[in-house]
Amino acid sequence: MLETKWSKYYGDYAFTPDIDVNKSAYGALKDTAGRHPDRVAVEYGRRKFTYGELMSLIDRYASIFAAQGIGRGSNVMISCRRMPHQIISFFALNKIGASAIFIMRNAGPEVFGKLGQTLKASHMIFSVDIFKKYKHLFMHTPIRQIILARSSDYSTSADILNPNIWDLKRNESYDIGQDNGAGGPEVVFWTDLMNGEYPETEEVSEPDNTAVYFMSGVAAGPVNIVKHSSRSLNSQAMISAFLLGKGVNRVFSFIRMDFSFGMCFAMYTTLVSGNTYLINTQMELEFSGRDINNYRPDVVIGYPQMISALIDSRRINTRTMSSIKTICSCGNIMTGSEYHRIKDFFSKKNLAPKIMRIYGITETASVYMFLPEDEIRPSALGIPVPGVRMKIINPDNNGEQMNGTLGVIAVNTPSGMLGYVDADDDTNTVLRRLNDGDIWVISGDLGTEGEDGMFYFGGTRRRLFDRGGMHVYPQLIEDEIRSVLGVDDCCAVPLERDGETIVKVAVKPDSSILFNNDRLNELKDAIELMCEMEMPEPMRPDEYEFMAYLPAEKYGRVDYEKIISMFKEEEDEQKDNQNSGSAAGTVDDV
């Protein structure tokens, strides 16, 4: 069935990387390095690491880490995502049986604390700027050693002209003497550990042991700590490597290495399938054309808004644009208008890169489906990638839903997580053995499957609410309203008012009518008429508010919590004004 479905949408798929899923992550990379020792594996500014050189560094640091007391079962916190240290550390730890805890650099103190305490981390490998910001959290904990990474450890003299790397260097001066001897963990620099002789270590990692932890995963509702094995990473690389294209490619990712898409898909899949990984040296997550021009990648991976920034940037030269063969959009759904805009942009330059719109979650080690090129349908997510099965289920009884019936998206993939840490109930909610006897990941995303095998997004279970005795799915309301001519985007949210739930919709109209009151009134009438005709009464919105823009989360999704907050603030302000007016009136009457 999968082969038939796949050939219908993407018949030229034929690439299978030479990856042994039964190896450790270290073992899989070692196999690749053995086949291509002189091929460039990683570029960091002007510094290039061949596969042979990278493996030598990994082996060297595996021995160093072992000498520091790190071994089988150890957990090490890592946060130096813009540097080669993150890659070297992960594979070196994997070799000696330790696990990496990847932490997003912009995480709050509670995240750093929770990960370190819950997983009983013994060591940290942090960039200097992050350590200086959070060091007070770790100076009196069981953490025994803190290893500080600096961009200068691997930059070259040619990088003196790279402003991005200079941005990294600005906050890297640090006196470790002020911390050592003060009763806390030992603080050392990464390069200082290179001094000395260390016995070579043997590989002890097993493919089914935990290789990496991520602070993410919302399929169960709350955010948990997700654990993945080497086997799931290798399986992810097997099923998603085709997205990078055939041949040897230069892959640049806007998505950081401490996030599942950035690590499991962008970095890991790139390296174990023999491509070249280009490290994003941008300090923040924002778009930078400098790296794109310097690296001239074949493949670009990013959130939809990053891809839009790519084509909007006047700093990207035509020569660089012509090198891009594939664009992978992930982390959010790319709208049809965004897709056409990107296609048109390249078409006008007589260029035609593939645009791969992919979707996944941390619990599946990122990718599990993609939307074939030129498929433009409202809320379409796509079809499962080869080796993955999907279906829509009723989460209450695990029964499979008929085509066209809304339910929860369930995924059967070899790249599934091992589970959550200290959250057995949530693990059992998300990892279920269904009627076919196989383990499925219950994603938490709502959706439907069409007769043609295409899956459609129906929102998330977190946004589901009850009203008038029925479940209300905001995504369905939004899909209907977006179909009205003149609506650019919208977001439907529930509000509690006088003990009842009302539905209010923030509507972003087309810019051509934003400041035309007559046309806005006409648009409001059209929306209300459509809702009355197409929706059962409990789903129909009670109120609408036109907005020039819809606030977005960091990765591009509409921030519906922010919209709820804005609406509540408006209501509170109106109440205050009314109360003030009443009070003033009372005084005047007197």
N, C-alpha and C positions, 0 to 999 in steps of 0.2 A: 504493500500500500504506500509506504513512504517513497519507494523508488518511483512509483507512478505519479504520486503527487509532486515529487521533486522535479521529475522530468517535464512535467506540464509547465512548471514555472521557471525552471532554470536548468535546461537540458544539457548544458555544456559542462556541468560540474564533473570533474574527474580527478581532482587533486587530493591525494591522501598522504600526509607527511609520514616520514619514517620514524614513528615514535612508539616506544614500547611502554604501554600504560602500566606494566607490571614493575617498572623501575621507580626508584626514588626520583625526586625532582633533580637532585644532583646527578644521578645516574643517567637521566634522560639528556641533560645538557652535556655530560661527558661523552655520550654516544655521538651527539651532534658535533662536538668539538673534534672528536676523533676522525670524523668524515671530512671536516672543513677547517683544519687547524689554522690556515693562513687567511681565511675569510674574516672580514671585519664584523665583529659581533656587536660592539657598542661604540658609539661616538658621543663624546662629551665636549662640546665646543670643538676645539681643534685636536683634542686628544682622541686617538683611535686605539681600541683594544681588539686584537684579533681573538678568535675563539681559543687559540692555544694560549695566548697571554692571559685571557680572562680566567681560564681554568687554572693556570699557575697561581694567579692571585687568590682564587677561591681556595685552592689546596693550601696555600700559605696561611691564609687567615683561618682556615679550619683548624690547623695546628696551633695557631696563636690562641684561638678561642678555647680550645681544649686545655691549653696551659693555664688559662685564666679560671678554670674550674667549670666551664660550660660543657655539658655532655648530654647523653641520652636523657630525655625527659625535661631538660632545662627550657625555660621560656625567656626570650629576650625581646625587649621592647625596641622598636626601630622607628625613627622618624627623621629621615634625611633624604626625602623623596626626589630632590633635584640633583642628586649626585650619584656617582658610580657605587659609592659605599653601600647603598641600599640593595643593589643587585648582588654585589660580592658577598655581603653579609647573609642574605637569604640562602644562597646556595651553599655557603660554607657551613652555616648552622644546620642545614638539611643533611649535609654529609655526616656530621657527628651526632645526628639523632636529636637535635634541639629544634624548637619551634620558634618561628618569628611572629611577633605581635606587631602588626602594622598600624600606626596611629596617624590620622590626618593632622597635619601641622596646625590647622586652625581649630582643632577640637578644644572644648572647654576643659578647665582643670579637673572637673568631675570625671571626664572620660579618661584622662591620663591616670587618675587615681584608681578608678574602677578597674581598668585593664591591669594595671600593675598589681593591685591587691588581690583581685579575683584569681588571676593566673599565677600569682606568686612569682613574679619576674625576678630573676637574679641579677640580670645585667641590662644595661641600656646602651644603644648606639644612636646618638642624637647629633644633629647639626648644632653648632655652637649657639646660633640665634634662638633655637627652640629650647635648648637646655637653660640658657640664661633666663628665659621667660618663665620656665616651670620648675626650676631647680629646687625651690622651697618645698615642692611636693615629695621629693625623693631623698632629701638629705638625712632623714631619720626614719628609714624604712629598711626592710630586709634586703634591698638592692645592694649588692656588694661592689659593683664596679660600673662606672659610667664612661663610655668611650665616645670622645668628641670627634666628629668628622668636620673637615673644612674643605671648601671648594678648591683651595690651593693645593690640596693633596694630589690632585690629578689634573689640574689645569696646566696649560703650556704657556710659554712666553708669548705665543701668538694670540693668546686669549686676553692679552692686555688691551686689545682693541674691542673686546666683547663687553658692552655695557651691562648685559644681563649677568655675566659672571662677576663683574665688579660690584653689582648690586648684592650678590651673595656674599662677597668678601667684606662688605662694609661693617658687618656685625660679628666678625669672626675672631676678633682679638679677645683673649681671655686668659686670666692668670689662674691656672689650676691650683697653684700653691695656696690660695686663700681658702680652698675647700679641703684639701688633703690635710690630715692631722686634726681636723675639727670634729671627729667622731662620726662622720657620715661615710658614705661609700667612697672608694678610691676613684679619682677622676684622672683619666689619661687621654692623651691625644692618639688618634688612629695611627698616625705614622710612627709615633714613639714605640708602638708595639712591634714594629718591624725589626727593631734592634734586638738581637739575641738569636740563639739557636733553639729550634723546637723540633721534636721528633715528628715525623710524618704520621698522620692519622689514617686509620682505615675507615672506609665507609660503613656505617652501622644503621643508616636510616632504612626503614621499611616503608613500602608504598602505601600502606593503609594507616600509618601513624599520622598524627596531626602535623602538618607542615607549616600552616599559617593560620593566624587568627585575624578576623576583621571585626571592628566595632560597627556593625551595620545589621541589615536583615530586618525587614519589617513585615514579612509574610505572616507572622503570628500576631501582629499588632504592635507590641512593644519592641523597642530596639534591643537586640541581644548581641552577644558575642558569638560569631559564626566561626566554626572550625572546618578547615578543608585539608584533605590528605594529598599526598603526591599523586595518588591514583586519580583523584578528581581533577587536579591541575593538568595531568597528562591527557585525560579524557577530554577536557575542555579544549586543549590544543588540537587534539585530533579532529574534533567536530567543528572547530571555528577557523582553522588555518587557511581554508580556502578563501575566506573573506579578505585575506591580505593579498591574494592574487598568486598566480603561478610564477615560478622563477625566484630569483633572489631580489628582495625588495628592501628599500630603506623606509623604515616605519617611524613616523613621528606621532606622538600622542599628546594631546592637550590634557588628557585625564591622568591624574597623578598616580604614582605607583603604589600608594598606600590604600587605594580604593580597589574594589574587586575588578571592575572593568579595566582599570589602568594596570593592575598587576596580572590578573589571571589571563585576560585577553591580550592587552596591548604588549606588555613586557614579556610575559612567560611564553605565550604562543609565538611571538616574534623570534625569540632566541632558540627555543627547542626545535623550531621548524627551519632554522638555518638562515634567517633573515638578519638584517642589521637594525638594531634599536637605537634611535636617536633621542638622547636625553633632553627633555624640555628644561632649559635653564631659567625660565621666567620665574621671578620671585613669587608672584601671586598667580592665581588661576586665570587671570585675565589674558586676553589675546595678545600675542606679540608676534609681529611679522619678522623680527630680527632672526629668530631661530629658523623660521621657514626659509628665508633667503639664504642663510648660511648653510643649512643642511641640504636643501633641495630634495625633499622626500618624494618617494613614489606613492606612499600611502599616508594619509592623514586621518587620525582618529580623534573625535571630539564630540562634545554636546552640540545640539543643533545651533545654539546661539554662537558657539565658537566657529562653526562652519560659516555662519552668516557674517561673523566678524572677518573671517578670512577673505571673503569675496568683497567686503566693504572696504578693506584696508587698501589704502593707496601706496602702502610701503612694499607690497608684494610685487615683485617685478614679473614681467611676462615670461621670462626664461624659467623662473621658478614655477609659475603656474603650469607651464607646459610639461614639467616633470611629473606632476601629480597624475597618477593613473587610477587611484581608487580613493574614495572618501567614505569613511565609516562613521555614520552618525549613530550615537547611542546615548543612553542615560535619560532620554526623554523622547516622546514621539515627535518626529518632524512632520509638520503640517504639509498638506498638499501645496499650499501657496509657497512655502519655504522651499520645497523640493523643486517646483517649477522655476522659481527665482534663481536657484543655484544652477539648474540645467541651462537656463537661458543665458546666464552670465558666461559660462564656459562656451556655450554654443557660439556666442558673438565673437569669441576669440578663436573659433574653429578648433575647439578642444572638446573632448567628450569623455571625461573620467567616469568610471563607474561610481554610482552613489549607492552605498550599501546601508540601508536603514535597519539596524539590529536592535534587539530587545532582550533583556534578561534581568536577573536579580542576583544578589550576593549568594543566596542559597543554592543557586545552580552554577556557581563560579562564573557568573556573568552570562554569556550568550546562550540562548536556547531557541531563538527564532529570528527570522529576518524577513523583510518585506521586499519581494522581487522588484527589480527596476521597472519603472513606468507603471507600477500599480498605484493608482491614486484613488483611494476610497475613504470616505469619512471614518475615522477611528480604526482603520485597518492596522493591525499589528504585523501580520504576515503568516508565514508557515514555519513549522519546525525545521531546524537545520538537520542535515543527515545524521542519523544515529540518535535522534531525539523523538519521543512521542508526546503528543499533547491531546488533551480532551477537556471538555467542560463537565464539571460535576456539581451535584447538589451537596454542599458541605455537611448538611445535617445527616444524610444517610449514605454518602459516598456514591450515590447512583449517578450514572452517566446521563447527561442531559441531551435531549434531542437537538438536532441542528436548528439554530435560530433561537434557542431558549437560553436566557441569561443564567449564568452560574459562575463558579469559580474556576479559573484556569489551573489545571493540574498538569504537571510536567514529569515525564519519566526520562531521566538523563543519566548517563554514566558519570557525569561531572557533579552530581548532587553532593551537598555538604554532609559531613559526618553528624552534625547536629549543633545545638546551641550549648553553651557552657552554663552549668548550674541552672538550667531551665528545662527540665524534663517534660513538663506539661506542654510547653510551647513546642519543643522538639516533636512530641507525639502529635500535636495539632498539625504541624507542617509536613512531617514525614509519615506517610500513611501507606499501609499495605492494602491496596484496593482489591476489588473482586477478581482481578486477573492474577493475583498473587504477587505482583511486583510492587516495589516501593516507589511512590510518587511524591513529588514536592507539590504541596498545595500552596499556590503562589500568593494568595491574598488579593490578586487582581481579579476583577470581574470581567467577564467577556462572553462572547457567543462564537459559535463556529458556523460558517456558511456551508451551503450544499457543495461548494467548490473546494472546501478544505481551508479556506481563508479564515483566520481568527481576527476578531474585532474587540477592541478595548471597551469595557463598560464601566470603568472607574475602579476604585479600590474599596474594599470592605470597610476600611476606616471611615469613608465618607458616607456610608450607608446610614440612613436614619428612618425612623418610623413616623408616620403621620396618617391620621384617619384610619388606622387599622391596617395600613399596607406599607411595605418597604418602598422607600423612595430612593432612586439611584440618580444622584445629581448629573452623572455623565450622560444619561439618557435625555434629561432636560436640556443640557448644554448642546448635545448633538442636534436636537430639533431646532433650537434657537439659532445655532450657527448656520442652518440651512436657509434662513431668511435673508433675502437679498438686502445688503446694507449692514449686516452684522459681521464685524471682523473677528471678534472673539467674545467669550462670555464665561461667567463662573456662577453657578447656583449654590447657595448656602442656606442652611437652616438657622433661624433665629428664634429664641424663646421670648414670647411677649405675652404678658398677662396670663401665664400658665398654658399657653398654646404655642405650637410650632408653626411658624410661617416660613414660606420660601421666598427669598429675595434673590434677584439675579443682577449681578454687575455686568453690564453690557458695554463692550468697546465697539462703537460704531465705526464704519468706514470714515477715514479722515476727511473725505470730501463733504460729509454731512455733519461733522462733529459740532460745528458752530451755527448750524441752520436749524432754528427751533421748529419751524414748520415741518421740515423733513424728519426731524427727530420724533415729533409727534406722530407723523405718518408711520415711521418705523415701529414705534411703540404699539400702535394699533395693529400693525401687521403681525407683530410677535404675539400679542394677546389673542388675535384671531386664530393663528396657527396653533397655539397651545390649547385653546378651547376645542379645536377640531381634532387634535392628535393625541391629547393626553387625558387620562382619567383625572377626575377632580382633585384627589389628594396630591397629584404630581404638579398641578398647575401652579405657577408662581403667583404670589400675592402682590409682589412689588418689583419694580425694575428701577435701576439707577444707571444712567449713562456715565461712563468714565473715559477720560482721555487715554488711560493706560490701565492695565491690570498688574498689580504688584507681582513680582516673580521671586521664587526661591533662587538660591545661588546657582542651581543647575538648570534653570529655565522653566521649570514647571510653575504654573500659576499658584501663587501662595494663597490658598483659600482661607487659611487661618488668619492671615493678615487682613483679608477682605472682611471676614466676620468681625475682627477687631475694629476695623474702620467703621463698619455699619453700627456697631454697638456704641462707639465713641460719638457718632452723629446723633444717635437716639438719646444718649446721656446729655449731650450738649443742648438738644432741643428741650428736654425736660427741665434742665437748669434755666434755660431762657424763659420757658413758660412759668416756672416757679418765681423767677425774678420779676416777670411781668405782673403776676398775680400779687406779689408782695408790694410792688410799686403802686399798683392800682388801689390796694387797700389803704396805703398811706395817703394817696391823693383824695380818696373818699373822705378820709378823716379830716 
